[in-house]
Amino acid sequence: MKVPFTWKVTGWFMIGWSAEFPQGEVRPLRYFGDDLVAYRDESGELHVLSAHCRHLGAHIGHGGKVVGDCVECPFHGWRWGPDGTNRYIPYQPDRPNKALRLRVYPVIEQYGCVFAWHQPDGKEPQWEMPDLLHKFPQFPTEPDAYYRPYPEFSQRAEHEPVHPQIVAENGPDSAHFHYVHRATVTPVCLNWEIVDEEWRFLTGWPDAASDDPDKMALYIHSHLSGLGFAISAFEGSSNHRLIFACTPVEDGYSDMFYSIWWPRLPGDTSDVPPEEVRQKVERQFMGTVWDDLEIWRYQEYIEKPALSKTDAKPYMAMRKWATQFYEVPATQPGDAPASVSTARRKQST
């Protein structure tokens, strides 16, 4: 997908689920156009650093190991601390190379989800990571009120030709529900507002059984935190929460993450949802978000869209809001992959 803005977007981005990063293990990642190494140290804290050892360039994520709070390079045993500094060289143990440093990506874990901060120049976080459950305090905010989101109610799609802004632009677009998601009624955007790095909107689903056009059967409260992810709370028959995240891998491609927090059945104390709940959620909600992906994969970005009167104001306001997250120039035309013919959808639960 060719877009007139950079893929090196500033913000908090989801990079996986906590259970994918066991204590004492090292894992290679690639996001933001960089090779990364993630490791959970012996105290249980998760760290993400640039992946290539500053000694001779070995990828620490392939064969590296955890030693205390450090990660050890598999090539010559150089150890790197969570602050990115060289802590130990085995053949000169009293003289680490203090001039060398790996880039540190700040990490936050919330309710089983893992987020990393990215700013192209390596600057510290410019806003706080929002609390996924306390974002909508009018609904239950305790984790115990919900079944665990991972692995039963979580999916990812890898290396898709989709930019995070394309995903975000679904927010003010209510008309597509009828055509893409086969909705029997068309939802309406009841309110939207911009609050610093957040785009907030409220969507209502008209009650088809009522003659009152203002009566809603369902409300969806959604907050976009930058271009990285949307947190949503459903108010109606199910009252569940979800996160949908889009994280740039490199120019032209992103990974997408999807998790649902489903309310526990009364009296159930298990983190694991019962089979009947799992089947219901999978049937009604787990596939819906990927309907959009079938459109996004082949979509062309239109800089000056022919918008209707209904969606023109929020759509263009969102695009203006999004410009604050682009702090470096866009990749020059022709440099980013343009074809989607070889892109493959990979989903896992």
C-alpha positions as a Markdown table, in Angstrom:
| # | Residue | x | y | z |
|---|---|---|---|---|
| 1 | Met | 0.0 | 0.0 | 0.0 |
| 2 | Lys | 1.4 | 3.4 | -1.1 |
| 3 | Val | 0.6 | 6.2 | 1.3 |
| 4 | Pro | 1.9 | 9.9 | 1.4 |
| 5 | Phe | 3.0 | 9.6 | 5.0 |
| 6 | Thr | 5.6 | 7.6 | 6.8 |
| 7 | Trp | 5.3 | 4.1 | 8.2 |
| 8 | Lys | 7.6 | 5.1 | 11.1 |
| 9 | Val | 4.7 | 6.3 | 13.2 |
| 10 | Thr | 5.0 | 7.8 | 16.7 |
| 11 | Gly | 3.0 | 6.2 | 19.5 |
| 12 | Trp | 2.3 | 3.1 | 21.6 |
| 13 | Phe | 1.9 | -0.1 | 19.5 |
| 14 | Met | 0.9 | -3.6 | 20.4 |
| 15 | Ile | 3.6 | -6.2 | 19.8 |
| 16 | Gly | 2.0 | -9.3 | 21.3 |
| 17 | Trp | 0.5 | -11.0 | 24.3 |
| 18 | Ser | 2.4 | -11.4 | 27.7 |
| 19 | Ala | 2.0 | -15.2 | 27.5 |
| 20 | Glu | 4.2 | -15.2 | 24.3 |
| 21 | Phe | 7.2 | -13.9 | 26.3 |
| 22 | Pro | 7.9 | -16.5 | 29.0 |
| 23 | Gln | 10.4 | -15.7 | 31.8 |
| 24 | Gly | 14.0 | -16.4 | 30.9 |
| 25 | Glu | 13.3 | -16.6 | 27.1 |
| 26 | Val | 14.6 | -14.5 | 24.3 |
| 27 | Arg | 12.5 | -13.7 | 21.2 |
| 28 | Pro | 13.4 | -12.0 | 17.9 |
| 29 | Leu | 10.9 | -9.4 | 16.6 |
| 30 | Arg | 10.7 | -7.0 | 13.7 |
| 31 | Tyr | 8.7 | -3.7 | 14.0 |
| 32 | Phe | 9.1 | -0.1 | 12.9 |
| 33 | Gly | 11.6 | -1.2 | 10.2 |
| 34 | Asp | 14.0 | -2.5 | 12.9 |
| 35 | Asp | 15.2 | -5.8 | 14.1 |
| 36 | Leu | 14.4 | -6.1 | 17.8 |
| 37 | Val | 15.1 | -8.6 | 20.7 |
| 38 | Ala | 12.5 | -9.1 | 23.5 |
| 39 | Tyr | 13.4 | -10.9 | 26.7 |
| 40 | Arg | 11.8 | -11.4 | 30.0 |
| 41 | Asp | 14.5 | -11.2 | 32.7 |
| 42 | Glu | 14.9 | -13.5 | 35.8 |
| 43 | Ser | 12.7 | -11.1 | 37.8 |
| 44 | Gly | 9.9 | -11.3 | 35.3 |
| 45 | Glu | 10.3 | -7.9 | 33.7 |
| 46 | Leu | 10.0 | -7.7 | 29.9 |
| 47 | His | 12.5 | -5.6 | 27.9 |
| 48 | Val | 12.7 | -4.8 | 24.2 |
| 49 | Leu | 16.0 | -3.6 | 22.6 |
| 50 | Ser | 17.5 | -3.2 | 19.2 |
| 51 | Ala | 18.6 | -6.7 | 18.2 |
| 52 | His | 22.1 | -6.5 | 16.7 |
| 53 | Cys | 25.0 | -6.7 | 19.1 |
| 54 | Arg | 27.3 | -3.7 | 18.8 |
| 55 | His | 30.4 | -5.9 | 18.9 |
| 56 | Leu | 30.1 | -7.7 | 15.5 |
| 57 | Gly | 26.4 | -7.4 | 14.7 |
| 58 | Ala | 25.0 | -10.8 | 15.7 |
| 59 | His | 21.2 | -10.9 | 16.1 |
| 60 | Ile | 20.8 | -11.4 | 19.9 |
| 61 | Gly | 17.2 | -12.7 | 19.4 |
| 62 | His | 18.5 | -15.8 | 17.6 |
| 63 | Gly | 20.3 | -17.9 | 20.2 |
| 64 | Gly | 20.7 | -15.3 | 22.9 |
| 65 | Lys | 20.0 | -16.1 | 26.5 |
| 66 | Val | 18.9 | -14.3 | 29.7 |
| 67 | Val | 21.4 | -13.8 | 32.5 |
| 68 | Gly | 20.0 | -11.9 | 35.4 |
| 69 | Asp | 18.5 | -8.8 | 34.1 |
| 70 | Cys | 20.7 | -8.9 | 30.9 |
| 71 | Val | 20.5 | -10.6 | 27.6 |
| 72 | Glu | 23.6 | -12.3 | 26.3 |
| 73 | Cys | 24.8 | -12.3 | 22.7 |
| 74 | Pro | 25.1 | -15.9 | 21.3 |
| 75 | Phe | 28.3 | -14.9 | 19.3 |
| 76 | His | 30.8 | -13.9 | 21.9 |
| 77 | Gly | 28.8 | -13.7 | 25.1 |
| 78 | Trp | 28.6 | -9.9 | 25.4 |
| 79 | Arg | 25.8 | -9.0 | 27.8 |
| 80 | Trp | 23.5 | -6.0 | 27.4 |
| 81 | Gly | 21.4 | -4.5 | 30.2 |
| 82 | Pro | 17.7 | -3.4 | 30.1 |
| 83 | Asp | 19.0 | 0.2 | 29.7 |
| 84 | Gly | 20.8 | -0.8 | 26.5 |
| 85 | Thr | 24.3 | -0.5 | 28.0 |
| 86 | Asn | 27.1 | -3.1 | 27.6 |
| 87 | Arg | 27.4 | -4.7 | 31.1 |
| 88 | Tyr | 29.9 | -7.6 | 30.5 |
| 89 | Ile | 32.5 | -8.9 | 28.1 |
| 90 | Pro | 33.6 | -12.4 | 29.2 |
| 91 | Tyr | 37.2 | -12.0 | 28.1 |
| 92 | Gln | 37.7 | -8.6 | 29.8 |
| 93 | Pro | 35.1 | -8.9 | 32.7 |
| 94 | Asp | 36.3 | -5.8 | 34.5 |
| 95 | Arg | 36.1 | -3.6 | 31.4 |
| 96 | Pro | 32.7 | -3.5 | 29.6 |
| 97 | Asn | 32.5 | -1.1 | 26.7 |
| 98 | Lys | 30.5 | 1.7 | 28.3 |
| 99 | Ala | 30.5 | 3.7 | 25.0 |
| 100 | Leu | 28.2 | 1.2 | 23.3 |
| 101 | Arg | 24.5 | 1.1 | 23.7 |
| 102 | Leu | 21.5 | -0.7 | 22.2 |
| 103 | Arg | 18.3 | 1.3 | 21.6 |
| 104 | Val | 15.7 | 0.7 | 24.3 |
| 105 | Tyr | 12.0 | 0.5 | 23.4 |
| 106 | Pro | 9.9 | 1.3 | 26.5 |
| 107 | Val | 7.5 | -1.5 | 27.2 |
| 108 | Ile | 4.2 | -1.7 | 29.1 |
| 109 | Glu | 2.1 | -4.8 | 29.8 |
| 110 | Gln | -1.6 | -4.5 | 30.5 |
| 111 | Tyr | -4.1 | -7.3 | 31.1 |
| 112 | Gly | -2.1 | -9.7 | 29.1 |
| 113 | Cys | -1.3 | -7.4 | 26.2 |
| 114 | Val | 2.2 | -6.0 | 25.4 |
| 115 | Phe | 2.9 | -2.5 | 24.1 |
| 116 | Ala | 6.1 | -0.8 | 22.9 |
| 117 | Trp | 6.7 | 2.9 | 22.5 |
| 118 | His | 8.1 | 4.0 | 19.1 |
| 119 | Gln | 9.4 | 7.4 | 18.1 |
| 120 | Pro | 11.6 | 7.6 | 15.1 |
| 121 | Asp | 14.5 | 9.4 | 16.9 |
| 122 | Gly | 14.2 | 7.3 | 20.0 |
| 123 | Lys | 12.6 | 10.0 | 22.2 |
| 124 | Glu | 10.9 | 9.0 | 25.4 |
| 125 | Pro | 7.1 | 8.5 | 25.5 |
| 126 | Gln | 5.2 | 11.7 | 24.8 |
| 127 | Trp | 2.0 | 10.6 | 26.4 |
| 128 | Glu | 1.0 | 7.9 | 28.9 |
| 129 | Met | -0.2 | 4.5 | 27.8 |
| 130 | Pro | -4.0 | 4.5 | 28.5 |
| 131 | Asp | -5.4 | 1.9 | 30.9 |
| 132 | Leu | -7.4 | -0.5 | 28.7 |
| 133 | Leu | -10.1 | -1.3 | 31.2 |
| 134 | His | -10.3 | 2.0 | 33.1 |
| 135 | Lys | -10.7 | 3.9 | 29.8 |
| 136 | Phe | -14.5 | 3.4 | 30.2 |
| 137 | Pro | -15.1 | 3.5 | 34.0 |
| 138 | Gln | -18.9 | 3.4 | 33.5 |
| 139 | Phe | -18.5 | -0.4 | 32.8 |
| 140 | Pro | -16.8 | -3.0 | 35.0 |
| 141 | Thr | -13.1 | -2.3 | 35.2 |
| 142 | Glu | -11.8 | -5.2 | 37.3 |
| 143 | Pro | -10.0 | -7.9 | 35.3 |
| 144 | Asp | -11.9 | -10.5 | 37.3 |
| 145 | Ala | -15.1 | -9.4 | 35.6 |
| 146 | Tyr | -13.9 | -10.8 | 32.3 |
| 147 | Tyr | -12.5 | -14.0 | 30.9 |
| 148 | Arg | -8.9 | -13.9 | 29.8 |
| 149 | Pro | -8.5 | -12.5 | 26.3 |
| 150 | Tyr | -5.6 | -14.7 | 25.3 |
| 151 | Pro | -5.5 | -17.2 | 23.8 |
| 152 | Glu | -9.2 | -18.0 | 23.4 |
| 153 | Phe | -10.4 | -14.5 | 22.3 |
| 154 | Ser | -7.3 | -13.2 | 20.5 |
| 155 | Gln | -6.0 | -13.3 | 16.9 |
| 156 | Arg | -3.3 | -11.7 | 14.8 |
| 157 | Ala | -2.7 | -11.1 | 11.1 |
| 158 | Glu | 0.9 | -10.8 | 10.1 |
| 159 | His | 2.7 | -8.8 | 7.5 |
| 160 | Glu | -0.4 | -7.3 | 5.9 |
| 161 | Pro | -0.1 | -4.4 | 3.3 |
| 162 | Val | -2.1 | -2.0 | 5.6 |
| 163 | His | -1.0 | 1.3 | 7.1 |
| 164 | Pro | -2.3 | 2.1 | 10.7 |
| 165 | Gln | -4.1 | 5.2 | 9.4 |
| 166 | Ile | -6.2 | 3.1 | 7.0 |
| 167 | Val | -7.4 | 1.1 | 10.0 |
| 168 | Ala | -8.1 | 4.3 | 12.1 |
| 169 | Glu | -10.2 | 5.7 | 9.3 |
| 170 | Asn | -12.8 | 3.0 | 9.9 |
| 171 | Gly | -13.8 | 5.1 | 12.9 |
| 172 | Pro | -15.9 | 7.7 | 11.2 |
| 173 | Asp | -17.1 | 5.4 | 8.5 |
| 174 | Ser | -20.5 | 3.9 | 9.5 |
| 175 | Ala | -21.8 | 3.2 | 6.0 |
| 176 | His | -19.4 | 0.3 | 5.4 |
| 177 | Phe | -21.0 | -1.9 | 8.0 |
| 178 | His | -23.9 | -2.8 | 5.7 |
| 179 | Tyr | -21.7 | -3.8 | 2.8 |
| 180 | Val | -18.6 | -5.2 | 4.5 |
| 181 | His | -20.1 | -6.7 | 7.7 |
| 182 | Arg | -23.5 | -7.5 | 6.2 |
| 183 | Ala | -25.2 | -5.5 | 9.0 |
| 184 | Thr | -29.0 | -5.4 | 8.8 |
| 185 | Val | -29.1 | -1.8 | 10.1 |
| 186 | Thr | -26.7 | 1.0 | 9.4 |
| 187 | Pro | -25.0 | 2.4 | 12.5 |
| 188 | Val | -24.8 | 6.1 | 13.0 |
| 189 | Cys | -21.9 | 8.2 | 14.4 |
| 190 | Leu | -23.6 | 10.0 | 17.4 |
| 191 | Asn | -20.6 | 11.9 | 18.6 |
| 192 | Trp | -16.8 | 12.4 | 18.0 |
| 193 | Glu | -14.2 | 14.5 | 19.6 |
| 194 | Ile | -10.4 | 15.0 | 19.6 |
| 195 | Val | -8.6 | 15.1 | 22.9 |
| 196 | Asp | -4.9 | 15.5 | 22.4 |
| 197 | Glu | -3.5 | 12.2 | 21.1 |
| 198 | Glu | -6.9 | 10.5 | 21.2 |
| 199 | Trp | -9.8 | 10.4 | 18.7 |
| 200 | Arg | -13.0 | 9.5 | 20.6 |
| 201 | Phe | -16.2 | 8.5 | 19.0 |
| 202 | Leu | -19.6 | 7.0 | 19.9 |
| 203 | Thr | -21.5 | 4.8 | 17.5 |
| 204 | Gly | -25.1 | 3.8 | 17.8 |
| 205 | Trp | -27.0 | 0.9 | 16.3 |
| 206 | Pro | -30.7 | 1.8 | 15.7 |
| 207 | Asp | -33.2 | -0.5 | 17.2 |
| 208 | Ala | -34.9 | -2.2 | 14.2 |
| 209 | Ala | -37.8 | -3.2 | 16.4 |
| 210 | Ser | -38.7 | 0.4 | 17.4 |
| 211 | Asp | -40.4 | 3.1 | 15.4 |
| 212 | Asp | -38.3 | 5.6 | 17.2 |
| 213 | Pro | -35.2 | 6.4 | 15.0 |
| 214 | Asp | -33.3 | 7.7 | 18.0 |
| 215 | Lys | -33.7 | 4.5 | 20.0 |
| 216 | Met | -30.5 | 2.5 | 19.9 |
| 217 | Ala | -30.1 | -1.2 | 20.5 |
| 218 | Leu | -26.3 | -1.0 | 20.9 |
| 219 | Tyr | -23.7 | 1.6 | 21.6 |
| 220 | Ile | -20.0 | 1.3 | 20.8 |
| 221 | His | -17.7 | 3.6 | 22.8 |
| 222 | Ser | -14.3 | 3.8 | 21.1 |
| 223 | His | -11.1 | 5.7 | 21.8 |
| 224 | Leu | -8.2 | 5.7 | 19.4 |
| 225 | Ser | -4.8 | 6.1 | 21.2 |
| 226 | Gly | -2.8 | 7.6 | 18.4 |
| 227 | Leu | -2.7 | 5.5 | 15.3 |
| 228 | Gly | -1.6 | 2.4 | 17.2 |
| 229 | Phe | -4.9 | 0.9 | 18.5 |
| 230 | Ala | -8.5 | 1.4 | 19.3 |
| 231 | Ile | -10.1 | 0.5 | 22.7 |
| 232 | Ser | -13.8 | -0.2 | 22.5 |
| 233 | Ala | -16.6 | -1.0 | 25.0 |
| 234 | Phe | -19.9 | -2.4 | 23.8 |
| 235 | Glu | -23.0 | -1.3 | 25.6 |
| 236 | Gly | -26.0 | -3.5 | 24.9 |
| 237 | Ser | -26.7 | -7.2 | 25.1 |
| 238 | Ser | -23.1 | -8.4 | 25.4 |
| 239 | Asn | -21.2 | -5.5 | 27.2 |
| 240 | His | -17.8 | -6.7 | 26.2 |
| 241 | Arg | -14.6 | -4.9 | 25.5 |
| 242 | Leu | -12.0 | -5.2 | 22.8 |
| 243 | Ile | -8.8 | -3.8 | 21.4 |
| 244 | Phe | -7.8 | -3.7 | 17.7 |
| 245 | Ala | -4.2 | -2.7 | 17.1 |
| 246 | Cys | -2.1 | -2.1 | 13.9 |
| 247 | Thr | 1.7 | -2.1 | 14.3 |
| 248 | Pro | 4.0 | -1.2 | 11.4 |
| 249 | Val | 6.6 | -4.0 | 10.6 |
| 250 | Glu | 8.4 | -2.1 | 7.9 |
| 251 | Asp | 7.6 | 0.2 | 5.0 |
| 252 | Gly | 4.5 | -1.3 | 3.3 |
| 253 | Tyr | 3.4 | -3.8 | 5.9 |
| 254 | Ser | 1.9 | -4.1 | 9.4 |
| 255 | Asp | 0.8 | -6.7 | 11.9 |
| 256 | Met | -2.7 | -6.6 | 13.4 |
| 257 | Phe | -3.8 | -7.7 | 16.8 |
| 258 | Tyr | -7.3 | -8.3 | 18.1 |
| 259 | Ser | -8.4 | -9.3 | 21.7 |
| 260 | Ile | -11.8 | -9.4 | 23.4 |
| 261 | Trp | -12.6 | -9.2 | 27.1 |
| 262 | Trp | -15.8 | -11.1 | 27.5 |
| 263 | Pro | -17.9 | -10.8 | 30.7 |
| 264 | Arg | -17.7 | -13.8 | 33.0 |
| 265 | Leu | -20.9 | -15.8 | 33.6 |
| 266 | Pro | -22.3 | -15.2 | 37.1 |
| 267 | Gly | -20.6 | -17.4 | 39.6 |
| 268 | Asp | -17.8 | -18.6 | 37.3 |
| 269 | Thr | -14.4 | -17.9 | 38.7 |
| 270 | Ser | -12.3 | -19.5 | 36.0 |
| 271 | Asp | -10.1 | -17.4 | 33.7 |
| 272 | Val | -10.8 | -19.9 | 30.9 |
| 273 | Pro | -14.2 | -19.4 | 29.2 |
| 274 | Pro | -16.5 | -22.3 | 29.0 |
| 275 | Glu | -16.9 | -24.0 | 25.6 |
| 276 | Glu | -20.3 | -22.5 | 24.9 |
| 277 | Val | -19.1 | -19.0 | 25.5 |
| 278 | Arg | -16.0 | -19.6 | 23.4 |
| 279 | Gln | -18.1 | -20.8 | 20.5 |
| 280 | Lys | -20.5 | -17.9 | 20.8 |
| 281 | Val | -17.8 | -15.3 | 20.8 |
| 282 | Glu | -15.9 | -17.0 | 18.0 |
| 283 | Arg | -19.0 | -17.3 | 15.8 |
| 284 | Gln | -20.4 | -13.8 | 16.4 |
| 285 | Phe | -17.3 | -11.6 | 16.9 |
| 286 | Met | -13.9 | -13.1 | 16.2 |
| 287 | Gly | -14.3 | -13.0 | 12.4 |
| 288 | Thr | -15.9 | -9.7 | 11.9 |
| 289 | Val | -12.8 | -7.6 | 12.0 |
| 290 | Trp | -11.1 | -9.6 | 9.3 |
| 291 | Asp | -13.9 | -8.6 | 6.9 |
| 292 | Asp | -12.3 | -5.2 | 6.8 |
| 293 | Leu | -8.9 | -6.7 | 6.0 |
| 294 | Glu | -10.2 | -8.1 | 2.8 |
| 295 | Ile | -10.9 | -4.5 | 1.7 |
| 296 | Trp | -7.7 | -3.0 | 3.1 |
| 297 | Arg | -5.4 | -5.5 | 1.4 |
| 298 | Tyr | -6.3 | -4.1 | -2.0 |
| 299 | Gln | -7.3 | -0.6 | -1.2 |
| 300 | Glu | -5.7 | 2.5 | -2.8 |
| 301 | Tyr | -5.2 | 5.5 | -0.6 |
| 302 | Ile | -7.1 | 8.5 | -2.0 |
| 303 | Glu | -5.6 | 11.8 | -0.8 |
| 304 | Lys | -8.6 | 13.9 | -1.9 |
| 305 | Pro | -11.6 | 11.6 | -1.5 |
| 306 | Ala | -15.1 | 12.4 | -2.8 |
| 307 | Leu | -16.8 | 12.3 | 0.5 |
| 308 | Ser | -20.5 | 12.6 | 1.3 |
| 309 | Lys | -21.9 | 15.4 | 3.5 |
| 310 | Thr | -22.5 | 12.9 | 6.2 |
| 311 | Asp | -18.9 | 11.7 | 6.7 |
| 312 | Ala | -16.8 | 14.6 | 5.2 |
| 313 | Lys | -16.3 | 16.6 | 8.4 |
| 314 | Pro | -15.2 | 13.8 | 10.8 |
| 315 | Tyr | -13.2 | 12.0 | 8.1 |
| 316 | Met | -11.1 | 15.1 | 7.2 |
| 317 | Ala | -10.8 | 16.0 | 10.9 |
| 318 | Met | -9.4 | 12.6 | 11.6 |
| 319 | Arg | -6.9 | 12.9 | 8.8 |
| 320 | Lys | -5.7 | 16.3 | 10.2 |
| 321 | Trp | -5.5 | 14.8 | 13.7 |
| 322 | Ala | -3.3 | 12.0 | 12.4 |
| 323 | Thr | -0.6 | 14.3 | 11.1 |
| 324 | Gln | 0.7 | 14.8 | 14.6 |
| 325 | Phe | 2.0 | 11.2 | 14.7 |
| 326 | Tyr | 4.3 | 11.7 | 11.6 |
| 327 | Glu | 7.5 | 13.2 | 12.8 |
| 328 | Val | 9.7 | 12.2 | 9.8 |
| 329 | Pro | 9.1 | 12.5 | 6.1 |
| 330 | Ala | 7.3 | 9.8 | 4.1 |
| 331 | Thr | 9.3 | 7.1 | 2.2 |
| 332 | Gln | 9.9 | 8.4 | -1.3 |
| 333 | Pro | 7.4 | 7.1 | -3.9 |
| 334 | Gly | 8.4 | 3.8 | -5.3 |
| 335 | Asp | 10.5 | 2.8 | -2.3 |
| 336 | Ala | 7.7 | 1.1 | -0.4 |
| 337 | Pro | 6.3 | -2.2 | -1.6 |
| 338 | Ala | 3.3 | -1.5 | -3.8 |
| 339 | Ser | 2.0 | -5.0 | -4.7 |
| 340 | Val | -0.3 | -7.0 | -2.5 |
| 341 | Ser | -0.2 | -10.1 | -4.7 |
| 342 | Thr | 2.3 | -11.9 | -2.6 |
| 343 | Ala | 1.0 | -10.7 | 0.8 |
| 344 | Arg | -0.3 | -13.6 | 2.8 |
| 345 | Arg | -2.7 | -13.6 | 5.6 |
| 346 | Lys | -1.5 | -15.4 | 8.7 |
| 347 | Gln | -3.8 | -15.6 | 11.7 |
| 348 | Ser | -3.2 | -17.5 | 14.9 |
| 349 | Thr | -5.0 | -17.9 | 18.1 |
